[in-house]
Amino acid sequence: MNSSFLESPLFERLQGFALWLLALLHVAALASLILILGMLSSADAQEEACNGVNLVDEMRSENPDAYAKALAEAETVPNAKGIFWRIEKPGVATSYLLGTMHVTDPRVLKMPPGADKALADAKTIIIESNEILDDKKAMAGILAKPELTMLTNGNTIEKLMKPDDLAVLEEGLKKRGVPLATVSRMQPWMLMSLVSLPACELARKGNTAFLDKRIALDAAAEGKPVKGLETLAEQLTAMASIPTEMHLKSLVETIKLGPKMDDVFETMTQLYLTGEIGFTMPFLKQVAPDGGDNAGYAEFEELIVTKRNHLMAERAAPILGEGNVFMAVGALHLPGKDGLVELLRKQGFTLSKAD
């Protein structure tokens, strides 16, 4: 990643996008609602190879200063490394916490050593939302609060966007086989979930469950209780708390990024596979700084990350207190002073890396 890239229009398009991308990853299970709402049934999502490259490798070799800055910041993040954790408490059977990535990449679906046995031995399963077990029930619950997924007061995407931006959106949707007219009343973040996913991932989602859902479905089939820490409506509300203007801007810029989105997803997949979860945001800040808007980031982090982590830790604690639990949540919820690892420690549990 040389200086010419840092000065390019592509880099400028990445500015302001990092926070939205992080928001999407924190509630990425909601991208599966595209399937529930039938959008993929009309999309011509053809199976194709994933062609993204790891941008960390480029940064390390072509911009070592940016890499050093990202690495130094990541080293200050508590519990920055590891996706599989052991949860212990005196007198309570050991439980486990697995950080997941809500995609269907075969590399991600393969759990780390020891996780399969921990899952098989567990008596209770915890995931972010157990509503994903029943698509019809989930859809009914979502449609009960249409304002969270649909534009209200007669608004449409066409009314909210400038003509040039609307043309970009229409072309981007067309490439995914989705006519603008069929989705014009959807909230922008719903469309963002569709256009931001690599084509290979979008195609797989029609036939393959992401890891959290597969864990939940298998456990339910075995008669094990599957507990949820949030409702889908709560997750939707978190997304809705982000200003519409930010959604619209990010929607257009994501489409303009084109194939570069494949690189971003491949990079984050590689970080996940190597357990370098705490490096994700420092990396994004170097590749896609948010214009130095630290106040904006703090507000975003409070809405999308911190509040949800505290709520999940509070709700998970009594279940973990019964012991022998397997808990699977998005890996980006784990690191940081307000991450689940640290918050569960404050709930009286001892956590150590199991991978």
C-alpha positions in Angstrom: 0.0 0.0 0.0 2.2 2.8 -1.3 1.8 6.6 -0.9 0.1 6.9 -4.3 -2.7 4.7 -3.0 -3.0 6.8 0.1 -3.5 9.9 -2.1 -5.8 8.2 -4.5 -9.6 8.8 -5.0 -10.1 5.2 -3.9 -8.5 6.0 -0.6 -10.7 9.1 -0.2 -13.8 6.9 -0.8 -12.6 4.6 2.0 -12.6 7.6 4.4 -15.6 7.7 6.6 -16.4 4.1 5.6 -14.4 2.3 8.2 -16.9 2.9 11.0 -19.9 1.8 8.9 -18.0 -1.4 8.0 -17.3 -2.1 11.6 -21.0 -1.5 12.4 -21.9 -4.0 9.7 -19.5 -6.6 11.1 -20.9 -6.2 14.6 -24.4 -7.0 13.4 -23.4 -9.1 10.4 -25.9 -11.9 11.3 -28.5 -9.5 10.1 -27.2 -9.7 6.6 -28.9 -13.1 6.6 -32.2 -11.3 6.8 -31.8 -10.6 3.1 -32.5 -14.3 2.6 -35.5 -14.1 5.0 -37.0 -11.2 3.1 -36.5 -13.0 -0.2 -34.1 -10.6 -1.9 -31.8 -13.4 -3.0 -34.6 -15.3 -4.6 -34.7 -12.5 -7.2 -31.0 -11.9 -7.3 -28.9 -13.7 -9.9 -26.3 -14.7 -7.3 -24.0 -17.0 -9.4 -21.4 -19.0 -7.6 -17.9 -17.6 -8.3 -14.5 -17.7 -6.8 -13.5 -15.3 -4.0 -10.6 -13.2 -5.4 -9.8 -10.8 -2.5 -6.2 -10.2 -1.4 -4.9 -9.6 2.1 -4.3 -5.8 2.4 -2.2 -6.3 5.6 0.5 -8.0 3.5 0.5 -4.9 1.2 0.7 -2.6 4.1 3.5 -4.5 5.8 5.7 -4.5 2.6 4.7 -1.2 1.0 3.9 1.1 3.9 5.7 -0.2 7.0 5.1 3.0 8.9 1.3 2.6 8.6 1.7 -1.0 9.6 3.8 -0.1 12.6 1.2 2.4 13.8 -1.6 -0.1 13.4 0.4 -2.8 15.2 1.3 -0.4 18.1 -2.4 0.5 18.6 -3.4 -3.1 18.5 -0.9 -3.9 21.2 -2.8 -1.6 23.6 -6.1 -3.4 23.1 -6.9 -5.8 26.0 -7.5 -9.4 24.9 -6.6 -8.5 21.3 -5.6 -12.0 20.3 -7.5 -15.3 20.3 -11.0 -16.4 19.3 -11.5 -19.4 21.6 -11.6 -18.8 25.4 -12.1 -21.0 28.5 -14.5 -19.7 31.1 -14.0 -20.9 34.7 -15.4 -20.2 38.1 -14.9 -22.2 41.4 -17.5 -24.9 41.8 -18.9 -24.5 38.3 -18.2 -26.7 35.3 -16.0 -25.1 32.6 -17.6 -23.2 29.8 -16.2 -21.9 26.5 -16.5 -18.8 24.4 -15.9 -18.9 20.7 -15.6 -15.7 18.6 -17.2 -16.2 15.2 -17.4 -14.4 11.9 -20.9 -14.3 10.4 -19.9 -15.5 6.9 -20.0 -18.8 5.1 -16.4 -19.0 4.1 -15.3 -22.7 4.5 -12.2 -21.6 6.3 -14.3 -19.8 8.9 -16.7 -22.6 9.3 -13.9 -24.8 10.6 -13.6 -24.2 14.3 -10.3 -24.1 16.2 -8.8 -27.2 17.8 -10.8 -28.2 20.9 -13.9 -26.3 20.0 -15.7 -29.3 18.4 -15.3 -31.3 21.6 -16.3 -28.4 23.8 -19.4 -27.9 21.7 -20.3 -31.6 21.8 -19.9 -31.8 25.6 -21.8 -28.6 26.4 -25.3 -28.8 27.9 -26.4 -25.3 26.9 -25.6 -23.1 23.8 -25.5 -19.3 23.8 -25.6 -17.3 20.6 -26.3 -13.6 19.9 -29.9 -14.2 18.9 -31.7 -17.6 19.0 -34.4 -16.1 16.7 -32.2 -17.2 13.8 -33.4 -20.8 14.5 -36.7 -20.1 12.8 -36.7 -17.9 9.8 -40.4 -17.5 9.6 -40.7 -16.5 13.3 -37.8 -14.1 12.8 -39.4 -12.5 9.8 -42.7 -12.1 11.7 -40.9 -10.4 14.6 -39.1 -8.0 12.3 -42.1 -7.1 10.2 -43.9 -6.3 13.5 -41.6 -3.2 13.6 -41.5 -2.1 10.0 -39.9 1.2 10.9 -36.6 -0.6 11.7 -36.3 -2.1 8.2 -38.4 0.2 6.0 -38.5 3.9 5.2 -41.5 5.6 6.7 -43.5 8.8 6.1 -43.6 8.2 2.4 -39.9 8.3 2.0 -38.1 6.2 -0.6 -34.4 5.8 -1.5 -35.1 7.8 -4.7 -36.3 10.8 -2.6 -33.4 10.7 -0.2 -30.5 10.4 -2.7 -29.0 12.8 -5.2 -29.5 11.8 -8.8 -25.9 10.9 -9.4 -25.7 8.8 -6.2 -29.0 7.2 -7.1 -27.6 6.2 -10.5 -24.6 4.6 -8.8 -26.9 2.6 -6.5 -29.2 1.5 -9.3 -26.2 0.2 -11.3 -24.8 -1.6 -8.2 -28.0 -3.3 -7.5 -28.5 -4.3 -11.1 -25.2 -6.2 -11.0 -26.6 -8.2 -8.1 -29.9 -8.8 -10.0 -32.0 -6.6 -7.8 -34.2 -3.9 -9.4 -34.2 -0.7 -7.5 -38.0 -0.5 -7.6 -38.3 -3.7 -5.5 -36.2 -2.3 -2.7 -36.7 1.5 -2.8 -38.6 1.6 0.5 -36.0 -0.5 2.4 -33.7 1.2 5.0 -30.3 2.0 3.5 -28.5 -0.4 5.8 -30.5 -3.3 4.4 -29.2 -2.5 0.9 -25.7 -2.0 2.3 -25.7 -5.6 3.6 -26.5 -6.7 0.0 -24.0 -4.6 -1.9 -21.1 -4.9 0.6 -21.0 -8.7 0.6 -18.5 -10.2 -1.9 -20.4 -12.0 -4.7 -19.0 -15.4 -3.7 -20.3 -14.9 -0.1 -23.7 -13.7 -1.4 -24.0 -16.8 -3.6 -23.0 -19.2 -0.7 -25.6 -17.6 1.7 -28.4 -19.2 -0.3 -27.2 -22.7 0.6 -24.9 -22.5 3.6 -25.5 -21.4 7.2 -22.9 -19.2 8.9 -21.2 -20.8 11.9 -23.4 -19.4 14.6 -26.5 -20.6 12.9 -25.1 -24.0 12.2 -24.1 -24.4 15.8 -27.5 -23.4 17.0 -29.4 -25.6 14.5 -27.3 -28.7 15.4 -27.7 -28.1 19.1 -31.5 -27.7 18.8 -31.7 -30.9 16.7 -29.9 -32.7 19.6 -32.4 -31.3 22.1 -30.0 -28.8 23.8 -31.3 -25.5 24.9 -30.2 -22.6 22.7 -30.2 -19.2 24.5 -30.1 -15.8 22.8 -28.5 -12.7 24.3 -30.3 -10.2 22.1 -33.4 -10.0 20.0 -33.2 -9.2 16.3 -35.2 -6.1 17.0 -32.6 -4.9 19.4 -29.9 -5.4 16.8 -32.0 -3.6 14.3 -32.5 -0.7 16.7 -28.7 -0.4 17.1 -28.3 -0.1 13.3 -31.2 2.4 13.2 -29.4 4.6 15.7 -26.8 5.4 13.0 -27.9 8.6 11.1 -29.5 7.9 7.7 -27.1 10.3 6.0 -24.2 8.0 7.1 -26.0 5.0 5.8 -26.6 6.6 2.4 -23.1 7.9 2.0 -21.6 4.5 2.9 -24.0 2.8 0.6 -22.8 4.8 -2.4 -19.1 4.6 -1.5 -19.3 0.9 -1.0 -20.6 0.4 -4.5 -17.8 2.7 -5.8 -15.2 0.6 -4.1 -16.2 -2.3 -6.3 -13.7 -5.2 -6.1 -11.8 -3.5 -3.3 -14.6 -4.7 -1.0 -13.4 -8.3 -1.7 -10.0 -7.3 -0.5 -11.4 -5.8 2.7 -13.4 -8.9 3.5 -10.4 -11.2 2.7 -8.2 -9.1 5.0 -10.6 -9.4 7.9 -11.1 -13.1 7.3 -7.3 -13.5 7.5 -7.2 -11.5 10.7 -9.9 -13.8 12.1 -8.2 -17.0 11.1 -4.9 -15.9 12.7 -6.8 -14.7 15.9 -5.6 -11.1 15.4 -9.0 -9.7 16.3 -7.7 -6.6 18.0 -5.8 -5.6 14.9 -9.0 -5.1 12.9 -10.0 -1.5 13.8 -6.4 -0.2 14.0 -5.9 -1.6 10.5 -9.1 0.0 9.2 -8.1 3.3 10.7 -4.8 3.2 8.7 -6.5 2.1 5.5 -9.6 4.1 5.9 -9.3 6.8 8.5 -12.5 8.5 9.5 -11.3 12.0 8.9 -10.0 12.3 12.5 -13.5 12.5 13.9 -12.7 10.9 17.2 -15.9 12.3 18.7 -17.9 10.6 16.0 -16.1 7.3 16.6 -16.7 7.5 20.3 -20.4 8.0 19.8 -20.5 5.1 17.3 -18.6 2.8 19.6 -21.0 3.5 22.4 -24.1 2.8 20.3 -22.9 -0.2 18.3 -20.3 -1.9 20.5 -20.2 -0.9 24.1 -23.9 -0.9 25.0 -24.4 -4.2 23.3 -21.4 -5.9 24.9 -22.5 -4.8 28.4 -26.0 -6.1 27.7 -24.7 -9.4 26.4 -22.3 -9.9 29.3 -25.1 -9.2 31.8 -27.5 -11.6 30.2 -24.9 -14.3 29.7 -23.6 -14.3 33.3 -26.5 -16.2 34.9 -26.4 -18.9 32.1 -22.7 -19.2 32.4 -23.1 -19.5 36.2 -24.8 -22.9 35.6 -21.7 -24.2 33.9 -21.0 -26.4 30.9 -22.0 -23.7 28.3 -20.7 -23.2 24.8 -21.1 -19.5 23.8 -20.6 -18.3 20.2 -20.8 -14.6 19.3 -19.1 -12.4 16.8 -15.4 -12.2 17.4 -15.3 -8.4 17.3 -17.3 -8.4 20.6 -14.4 -10.1 22.4 -11.4 -7.6 22.6 -11.1 -4.3 24.3 -11.7 -2.9 27.8 -15.5 -3.1 27.1 -15.2 -6.4 25.2 -16.9 -9.6 26.4 -13.7 -11.2 27.7 -13.0 -8.3 30.1 -16.7 -7.8 31.0 -17.2 -11.5 31.9 -14.1 -11.3 34.1 -15.9 -8.4 35.9 -18.8 -10.8 36.3 -16.6 -13.0 38.4 -15.4 -15.5 35.8 -11.8 -16.4 34.9 -11.1 -16.4 31.2 -8.0 -17.8 29.5 -7.2 -18.6 25.9 -8.2 -22.1 24.9 -6.7 -22.0 21.4 
